[in-house]
């Protein structure tokens, strides 16, 4: 079987079921530099840029930059940046060839190439999906080096759009760049501040890590071998603040289905706390209960009930996004998508960085108002149990988290001692300053950790459910 490439595309040597890009890719110069080349970007922004290119606007070709790992960047380069995306929903599966990535490189291997690309005249945008843990000095240094070269060349500023699951992602990135630049050169810092735009944005599409199954399915469906095939759901959202170097970009993106708004906050809060907050709770429960995927978890009636309860009664009262009940119900349907096979351990990774963004704002607001936080106390207890690194059947698993070693050591050290575990793991870096000293929180986490130790997560969850009086305002 031939490998996917531009030549294969030009000969139309693929099966007709595949929707293909047919714009002149070889004539494009990248207008977008994407940092964090991975599955999410390829199933989300790259698809929007593909649609823009398809509409006849040649300014949206992407140079895809992997931060460290070379495998995907090199595999994509071997097939001229092309890949097939499987889109699975209740209506069935369809396949789309995506052509917007016209070059790839690896930041750790070719930092100068990244700097040169940021400073290239054709570059207009930088987009980022580098994950929560990357917002530090190394990222800022890379961006500022490129921006300094751009400034020195007398070129205009860039729109730099963080697409990571952080609240106020654009503002955080802007501050990081300004602080780094100010330490080097105040003129440069002023230029970044005035000539570049850092819009906040919310991105959403569930994109599990690509597997060999995607490759096998792609081969069957297209007749060519695609080492970079991946799968996603039909749903996608990109909500971005109206704040661009070129104001006309707002209309161009909007024409492709991107929502361009004055204030991203209501969308970002709803997405982080409902989708991502539920994801983290599901992933930790699934890991300890030995349920491999999100769909396996929400097929369990008690977990499904718990997630509905968490969203409806604890998270939604603080949110402003319109249409929340429908958003909640759509999320449960998305989680149940049987084609995604979204692994709980993928989502459970980096939980120490995700919990402060996904659970903490709800907790802080509710505790300040004297409202109950019981589902999150239960979820926090599951996280503490998860840190023992073995499921309810005693099967070990790996924990992937920058603080993982330290957290696991603490969990082991206090194993069997509930108050000791709660005290040791309610770290201010994760749970904020107030929760460690708030007995309304620590006592409830301890209560549920005790139940989990005595009964296991599944039976403790059944007890949680039995103890909840039905809320007359929400149908479960
Ligand atoms: C997930 C997200 O891995 C995770 O932590 O919660 O990647 C989630 O699938 C996306 O944000 C959906 O848009």
Boltz pocket constraint, residues with backbone or C-beta under 6 A from the ligand:
constraints:
  - pocket:
      binder: B
      contacts: [[A, 165], [A, 203], [A, 204], [A, 205], [A, 206], [A, 207], [A, 275], [A, 276], [A, 279], [A, 280], [A, 346], [A, 347], [A, 348], [A, 349], [A, 354]]
      max_distance: 6.0
